[in-house]
Amino acid sequence: MAYRDNWGGKTGSGAQASDDLLNVARRERLRALALDVVDLKRDPYLMRNHLGSYECKLCLTLHSNEGNYLAHTQGRRHQTN
C-alpha cells in the first residue's frame, strides 16, 4: 500500500519537515556562518587533542567538533572565565 507510509498528506505533496529536521538545518547554517566569521586558527584557547576532539584551555572543557566549541564560546561558562 502506497498510502500506508504517507498518512496525513496527499500523495506526491511532500511532507513538511519535522521540528527536529528544522533545528538540525538551523544549527548547520549557524555553524557555517560562525566558521566564516570566526578564525579558529587564531583562537588562543582552542586546542585539538590527540583523539581529534577540541579542548578549551580556558575552561578545561572537551568538545566533539568546531560547532560545539563555537557554541561554548558564546555560553555563560566561557564568558565568565
Contact map, one row per residue, 1 for C-alpha under 8 A:
111100000000000000000000000000000000000000000000000000000000000000000000000000000
111111000000000000000000000000000000000000000000000000000000000000000000000000000
111111100010000000000000000000000000000000000000000000000000000000000000000000000
111111100000000000000000000000000000000000000000000000000000000000000000000000000
011111100000000000000000000000000000000000000000000000000000000000000000000000000
011111111110000000000000000000000000000000000000000000000000000000000000000000000
001111111000000000000000000000000000000000000000000000000000000000000000000000000
000001111100000000000000000000000000000000000000000000000000000000000000000000000
000001111110111000000000000000000000000000000000000000000000000000000000000000000
000001011111110000000000000000000000000000000000000000000000000000000000000000000
001001001111110000000000000000000000000000000000000000000000000000000000000000000
000000000111110000000000000000000000000000000000000000000000000000000000000000000
000000001111111000000000000000000000000000000000000000000000000000000000000000000
000000001111111100000000000000000000000000000000000000000000000000000000000000000
000000001000111110000000000000000000000000000000000000000000000000000000000000000
000000000000011111000000000000000000000000000000000000000000000000000000000000000
000000000000001111101100000000000000000000000000000000000000000000000000000000000
000000000000000111111100000000000000000000000000000000000000000000000000000000000
000000000000000011111110000000000000000000000000000000000000000000000000000000000
000000000000000001111111000000000000000000000000000000000000000000000000000000000
000000000000000011111111100000000000000000000000000000000000000000000000000000000
000000000000000011111111110000000000000000000000000000000000000000000000000000000
000000000000000000111111111000000000000000000000000000000000000000000000000000000
000000000000000000011111111100000000000000000000000000000000000000000000000000000
000000000000000000001111111110000000000000000000000000000000000000000000000000000
000000000000000000000111111111000000000000000000000000000000000000000000000000000
000000000000000000000011111111100000000000000000000000000000000000000000000000000
000000000000000000000001111111110000000000000000000000000000000000000000000000000
000000000000000000000000111111111000000000000000000000000000000000000000000000000
000000000000000000000000011111111100000000000000000000000000000000000000000000000
000000000000000000000000001111111110000000000000000000000000000000100100000000000
000000000000000000000000000111111111000000000000000000000000000000000000000000000
000000000000000000000000000011111111100000000000000000000000000000000000000000000
000000000000000000000000000001111111110000000000000000000000000000000100000000000
000000000000000000000000000000111111111100000000000000000000000000100000000000000
000000000000000000000000000000011111111000000000000000000000000000000000000000000
000000000000000000000000000000001111111000000000000000000000000000000000000000000
000000000000000000000000000000000111111100000000000000000000000000000000000000000
000000000000000000000000000000000011111111100000000000000000000000000000000000000
000000000000000000000000000000000010011111100100000000000000000000000000000000000
000000000000000000000000000000000000001111100000000000000000000000000000000000000
000000000000000000000000000000000000001111110000000000000000000000000000000000000
000000000000000000000000000000000000001111111100000000000000000000000000000000000
000000000000000000000000000000000000000001111100000000000000000000000000000000000
000000000000000000000000000000000000000000111110000000111100000000000000000000000
000000000000000000000000000000000000000100111111000001111000000000000000000000000
000000000000000000000000000000000000000000001111100001111000000000000000000000000
000000000000000000000000000000000000000000000111110111100000000000000000000000000
000000000000000000000000000000000000000000000011111111100000000000000000000000000
000000000000000000000000000000000000000000000001111110000000000000000000000000000
000000000000000000000000000000000000000000000000111110000000000000000000000000000
000000000000000000000000000000000000000000000001111111000000000100000000000000000
000000000000000000000000000000000000000000000001111111100000011110000000000000000
000000000000000000000000000000000000000000000111100111110000011111001000000000000
000000000000000000000000000000000000000000001111100011111001111000001000000000000
000000000000000000000000000000000000000000001110000001111111111000001000000000000
000000000000000000000000000000000000000000001110000000111111100000000000000000000
000000000000000000000000000000000000000000001000000000011111000000000000000001001
000000000000000000000000000000000000000000000000000000011111100000000000000011001
000000000000000000000000000000000000000000000000000000111111110000000000000000000
000000000000000000000000000000000000000000000000000000111011111000000000000000000
000000000000000000000000000000000000000000000000000011110001111100000000000000000
000000000000000000000000000000000000000000000000000011110000111111011000000000000
000000000000000000000000000000000000000000000000000111000000011111011000000000000
000000000000000000000000000000000000000000000000000011000000001111111000000000000
000000000000000000000000000000000000000000000000000001000000001111111100000000000
000000000000000000000000000000100010000000000000000000000000000011111110000000000
000000000000000000000000000000000000000000000000000000000000001111111111000000000
000000000000000000000000000000000000000000000000000001110000001111111111100000000
000000000000000000000000000000100100000000000000000000000000000001111111110000000
000000000000000000000000000000000000000000000000000000000000000000111111111000000
000000000000000000000000000000000000000000000000000000000000000000011111111011000
000000000000000000000000000000000000000000000000000000000000000000001111111001100
000000000000000000000000000000000000000000000000000000000000000000000111111101100
000000000000000000000000000000000000000000000000000000000000000000000011111111100
000000000000000000000000000000000000000000000000000000000000000000000000011111110
000000000000000000000000000000000000000000000000000000000010000000000001001111111
000000000000000000000000000000000000000000000000000000000110000000000001111111111
000000000000000000000000000000000000000000000000000000000000000000000000111111111
000000000000000000000000000000000000000000000000000000000000000000000000000111111
000000000000000000000000000000000000000000000000000000000110000000000000000011111
